[in-house]
């Protein structure tokens, strides 16, 4: 719904805006993505075949280890990266990777964010304020 605001517990990066791509599934830069073509490539991922470049990914949890950290940085350097990552839950490795890449990410909501935002909604992610937020435009 337009105008709705969801506050996050934590966030990093710059303001970002884009069309939401939403699924009740996890996110691993290593196992879920074709990082060259910019699509979700794991066949059993709920977003399999979807292009993620420039989209605001709204997903359930961060997955992955150290490889995800350097992969986010590599993706950003090549311009094959989502506009932002919005997660219900995040792990320390994903936080390190996002910080290393200068990538926009917010996490920790009072609701299940994958149920609150619909695919196709235009959203703004703002981690810069006193309370990081996601706004449906």
Secondary structure, DSSP 8 states (H G I E B T S, - for coil): -TT-EEE-SEEES--EEEEEEE-SS-B-TTTSEETTTTEE--TTSTTTT-B-TT-EEEEEEB---HHHHHHHHHHHHHT---SEEEEEE--HHHHHHHHHHT--EEE--SS-HHHHS-TT-EEEEE-SSSS-EEEE-
